[in-house]
């Protein structure tokens, strides 16, 4: 049987899936069609983000990810696709903002109690990436308006291994990062002892407390229970950032950079959404009963999934002051080791 474009894309279902509330009530609200299509497009893109995230988690969840195999390149490629999709989500707000507040008021009250707050796909995506329940703003409220089956999907995502947890495991087993603690008697000449001293010398007077944070994040035997990255993972990530110019560390660095870019794009989307809501309804309560702009701002300020990776940039030093690596490690990090 031949495949036809119309049937393959299920256009009968898609193009006939818009039912404005204003039409049902024989009221005029021209922009409600735009409102529906924009949000349907969001949910389709969320589905694609899940498709990409699930594939990345599947690869990272393997017992041993071979960093010299095509797998790591696949992970980076698909995370970059997620970043591009998130940029599209941000730019879709430009289209939404062609609707004026009065245009929105033509149909807004007909939507109650429906709300974007009921987008379970977005909450599930956050959980898959690594946003913990206890880190959420308004955690007692965030699933209160969802259907039971959608709450179960989010809870399942929260109980599974998130991308952030898998990144932690991947970093912990990185073979080339200098270890801590060093062998007995070699403490004074170890990489991390040397780097700590160089970092200390780079601090301004007002930054001296950063040294305590350095010890806690990188050299602590026991990691803070609230932390998602262990000290070993943090050391490996910092080492990747410091020596990313070596061939073997280029892809790992791209992976870490992708995670930071995902957080940045999610943050951009949240803030654009918040500002759009403020522009449309001011300080009024959202259709779902939330505090509108205030709720969105608090969530945007709190929901940084990869913040522990981002904070590692606080502990970088100038490239020209980096400790020299041994000839053996340089050889392992170069193309000759492949």
ABEGO torsion letter per residue (X at the ends): XBBBAAAAAGAAAAAAABBBAAAAAGBBBAAAAAAAAAAAAAAAAAAAAAAAAAAAAAAAABABBBAABAAAAAAAAAAAAAAAAAAAAAAAAAAAAABBAAAAAAAAAAAOABBAAABAAAAAAAAAAGBBAAABBGAAAAAAABBAAAAAAAAAAAABBBAAAAAAAAAAABAABBBOBBBBGAAAABAAAAAAAAAAAABBAAAAAAAAAAAAAAABABBBAABABBAAAAAAAAAAAAAAABAAAAAAAAAAAAAAAAAAAAAAAAAAAAAAAAAAAEABBBAAGBAEAAAAAAAAAABBAAAAAAAAAAABBBAAABBBBBAAAAAAABAAAX
